[in-house]
Amino acid sequence: MRILFLVLILANLAFAAWHAWFSGPDFPTQPIRSAAPAIELIANAVPESPDDGTLDAAEGAAGTEPLETCISVGAFPNRIDVQDAVAALAASGFEADQRTAQGDVWLGYWVYLDGIETQAQAAAIVEQLAVEGISEAYVIADASSGNIVSLGVFSVRARAQQRYADVEELGLAPVIADRSQPGEVIWLDVTAINGRRFDRTELPAIDVDPELLYAGCIE
């Protein structure tokens, strides 16, 4: 019996040694996290925006104007101003196509006296001005603001301001206003030479009075 007992003990020891030598370690109960990036289906992927400056018109930065492929600038009162504007735009990398439309043709800065009660009073003012060397004054009778004495229309604001000062020194109260009349005006449809989108803040300064308007081009 003792020998059989020893044999069983040796057999158990031999099995334990074999198990420890040939079998691997136990697997963990929690899965190991992979450091590799997750796989994303192409259908769900979002393409990156190209960094080429061509944003959609509705995607302008907050607080800025929408970007356009064409901006219309106008209205220009004459073709001399248009030629100067086209040259300035071309020097800055923009092309400009001219088109005509009906609108108010700006004539200049009008200096005048208004609210004169009677035509006789207006005529007396014209005579007084002629004595002072302002011979181009004339009466506009029965205007909406009473009788008016026109003192001249000037294309340069500085000249209009000088006329204003000369008449004011005589104790009168002149007015300066833009003078216009219905007629044909010129607009410029402006595009970038490389076809990119842009806003009007990128356009060069165009020295034309009165202030120009900006709008999207007509399709």
C-alpha positions as CSV (number, residue, x, y, z in Angstrom):
1,M,0.0,0.0,0.0
2,R,2.8,2.4,0.8
3,I,4.4,1.7,-2.5
4,L,1.1,2.3,-4.3
5,F,0.6,5.6,-2.4
6,L,4.1,6.8,-3.4
7,V,3.4,5.9,-7.1
8,L,0.2,8.0,-7.1
9,I,2.0,11.0,-5.5
10,L,4.7,10.8,-8.2
11,A,2.1,10.5,-10.9
12,N,0.3,13.7,-9.7
13,L,3.6,15.6,-9.4
14,A,4.5,14.5,-13.0
15,F,1.1,15.7,-14.4
16,A,1.4,19.0,-12.6
17,A,4.9,19.6,-14.0
18,W,3.7,18.7,-17.6
19,H,0.7,21.1,-17.3
20,A,2.9,24.0,-16.1
21,W,5.5,23.4,-18.9
22,F,3.3,22.9,-22.0
23,S,0.1,24.9,-21.4
24,G,-0.1,28.8,-21.9
25,P,-1.2,31.3,-19.3
26,D,-4.9,32.1,-18.8
27,F,-6.6,34.7,-21.1
28,P,-7.7,38.0,-19.4
29,T,-11.4,38.5,-18.8
30,Q,-11.4,42.0,-20.4
31,P,-10.4,42.6,-24.1
32,I,-7.1,44.4,-24.7
33,R,-7.7,47.9,-26.2
34,S,-6.0,48.4,-29.6
35,A,-3.9,51.5,-30.3
36,A,-4.8,51.4,-34.0
37,P,-7.4,54.0,-35.2
38,A,-11.0,52.9,-35.7
39,I,-12.0,51.9,-39.2
40,E,-14.5,54.3,-40.9
41,L,-16.7,53.4,-43.9
42,I,-16.1,55.6,-46.9
43,A,-19.8,56.4,-47.1
44,N,-19.6,57.9,-43.6
45,A,-16.4,59.8,-44.0
46,V,-16.5,63.7,-44.3
47,P,-14.1,65.1,-46.8
48,E,-11.7,67.8,-45.7
49,S,-12.4,71.3,-47.1
50,P,-9.8,72.3,-49.7
51,D,-7.4,75.1,-48.5
52,D,-7.5,77.0,-51.7
53,G,-9.6,80.1,-50.6
54,T,-12.7,79.1,-52.6
55,L,-15.4,79.2,-49.9
56,D,-19.0,78.9,-50.8
57,A,-20.9,82.2,-50.8
58,A,-22.9,81.2,-47.8
59,E,-19.8,80.2,-45.8
60,G,-18.2,83.6,-45.3
61,A,-16.6,84.2,-42.0
62,A,-18.8,85.5,-39.2
63,G,-19.4,89.2,-39.6
64,T,-18.2,89.4,-43.2
65,E,-20.1,89.7,-46.5
66,P,-20.9,86.6,-48.5
67,L,-18.3,85.7,-51.1
68,E,-19.2,86.1,-54.7
69,T,-17.8,85.2,-58.1
70,C,-19.1,88.4,-59.6
71,I,-19.8,91.8,-58.0
72,S,-21.6,94.7,-59.8
73,V,-20.3,98.2,-59.2
74,G,-22.0,101.4,-60.2
75,A,-23.6,103.5,-61.2
76,F,-21.0,105.5,-63.1
77,P,-22.1,108.9,-64.4
78,N,-19.7,109.0,-67.4
79,R,-17.3,106.9,-69.4
80,I,-14.2,108.7,-68.2
81,D,-14.8,107.5,-64.7
82,V,-15.6,104.0,-66.0
83,Q,-12.2,103.9,-67.8
84,D,-10.4,105.0,-64.7
85,A,-12.2,102.3,-62.7
86,V,-11.5,99.6,-65.2
87,A,-7.8,100.4,-65.2
88,A,-7.6,100.4,-61.3
89,L,-9.5,97.0,-61.2
90,A,-7.2,95.4,-63.9
91,A,-4.1,96.5,-61.9
92,S,-5.4,94.6,-58.9
93,G,-6.3,91.4,-60.8
94,F,-9.9,92.0,-61.6
95,E,-11.8,92.0,-65.0
96,A,-14.7,94.4,-65.5
97,D,-17.5,94.1,-68.2
98,Q,-19.5,97.2,-68.9
99,R,-23.3,97.3,-69.1
100,T,-25.8,100.2,-69.3
101,A,-29.0,100.7,-67.4
102,Q,-31.6,103.3,-66.7
103,G,-31.0,105.3,-63.5
104,D,-30.2,108.7,-62.0
105,V,-27.3,110.4,-63.8
106,W,-25.3,112.4,-61.3
107,L,-24.6,115.9,-62.6
108,G,-22.6,117.3,-59.7
109,Y,-22.8,119.2,-56.4
110,W,-25.6,121.8,-56.6
111,V,-25.4,125.0,-54.5
112,Y,-28.6,126.9,-54.1
113,L,-30.8,129.1,-51.9
114,D,-34.3,127.8,-51.1
115,G,-37.4,128.8,-49.2
116,I,-37.6,132.3,-50.8
117,E,-41.2,133.5,-50.3
118,T,-41.7,135.5,-53.6
119,Q,-40.2,135.6,-57.0
120,A,-39.5,139.3,-56.5
121,Q,-37.3,138.5,-53.5
122,A,-35.5,135.8,-55.5
123,A,-34.9,138.2,-58.4
124,A,-33.4,140.8,-56.0
125,I,-31.0,138.2,-54.6
126,V,-29.9,137.3,-58.1
127,E,-29.1,141.0,-58.7
128,Q,-27.2,141.2,-55.5
129,L,-25.1,138.2,-56.4
130,A,-24.3,139.6,-59.8
131,V,-22.9,142.7,-58.2
132,E,-20.7,140.4,-56.1
133,G,-19.4,138.6,-59.2
134,I,-21.7,135.6,-59.1
135,S,-23.3,136.1,-62.5
136,E,-24.5,132.5,-63.2
137,A,-27.3,132.6,-60.5
138,Y,-30.9,132.3,-61.7
139,V,-34.4,131.8,-60.2
140,I,-36.4,128.6,-60.2
141,A,-39.9,129.8,-59.5
142,D,-42.6,128.0,-57.5
143,A,-40.5,124.9,-56.5
144,S,-41.7,122.5,-53.8
145,S,-39.7,124.4,-51.2
146,G,-40.7,127.8,-52.4
147,N,-38.7,129.9,-54.9
148,I,-35.1,128.8,-55.4
149,V,-32.0,130.7,-56.5
150,S,-29.5,128.3,-58.2
151,L,-25.9,129.2,-57.5
152,G,-24.2,126.6,-59.8
153,V,-23.6,122.9,-60.2
154,F,-20.0,121.7,-59.7
155,S,-18.3,118.4,-60.5
156,V,-15.6,119.0,-57.9
157,R,-16.8,119.3,-54.3
158,A,-14.1,121.8,-53.3
159,R,-15.5,124.3,-55.9
160,A,-19.0,123.8,-54.6
161,Q,-17.7,124.4,-51.0
162,Q,-16.0,127.6,-52.2
163,R,-19.2,128.9,-53.8
164,Y,-21.1,128.0,-50.5
165,A,-18.5,130.0,-48.5
166,D,-18.7,133.1,-50.8
167,V,-22.5,133.2,-50.6
168,E,-22.5,132.6,-46.9
169,E,-20.3,135.7,-46.4
170,L,-23.1,137.8,-47.9
171,G,-25.3,136.8,-45.0
172,L,-27.3,134.2,-47.0
173,A,-27.8,130.5,-46.1
174,P,-27.0,128.3,-49.1
175,V,-27.4,124.5,-49.4
176,I,-25.2,121.9,-51.1
177,A,-26.9,118.8,-52.5
178,D,-26.2,116.1,-55.2
179,R,-27.8,117.0,-58.5
180,S,-29.0,114.3,-60.8
181,Q,-31.5,113.5,-63.6
182,P,-33.0,110.4,-65.1
183,G,-30.8,108.8,-67.9
184,E,-28.5,106.0,-68.9
185,V,-25.8,105.0,-66.4
186,I,-23.0,102.5,-66.6
187,W,-22.3,99.5,-64.3
188,L,-19.3,97.3,-64.1
189,D,-19.6,93.5,-63.5
190,V,-16.4,92.6,-61.8
191,T,-14.8,89.1,-61.6
192,A,-11.4,87.9,-60.4
193,I,-9.1,86.9,-63.2
194,N,-8.5,83.5,-61.7
195,G,-12.2,82.9,-61.2
196,R,-12.0,82.7,-57.4
197,R,-14.7,84.0,-55.0
198,F,-14.2,87.4,-53.3
199,D,-16.0,90.2,-51.5
200,R,-16.1,93.9,-52.3
201,T,-13.5,94.7,-49.6
202,E,-10.9,93.2,-51.9
203,L,-11.7,95.7,-54.7
204,P,-9.3,98.7,-55.1
205,A,-10.5,102.2,-54.1
206,I,-12.2,103.9,-57.0
207,D,-12.2,107.7,-56.6
208,V,-15.7,108.6,-58.0
209,D,-18.3,110.7,-56.4
210,P,-21.0,110.1,-55.3
211,E,-20.4,106.9,-53.5
212,L,-20.7,103.7,-55.6
213,L,-23.1,100.9,-54.9
214,Y,-22.2,97.2,-54.8
215,A,-24.5,94.3,-55.6
216,G,-24.5,90.8,-56.9
217,C,-24.2,90.5,-60.7
218,I,-27.4,90.0,-62.7
219,E,-27.7,86.4,-63.9
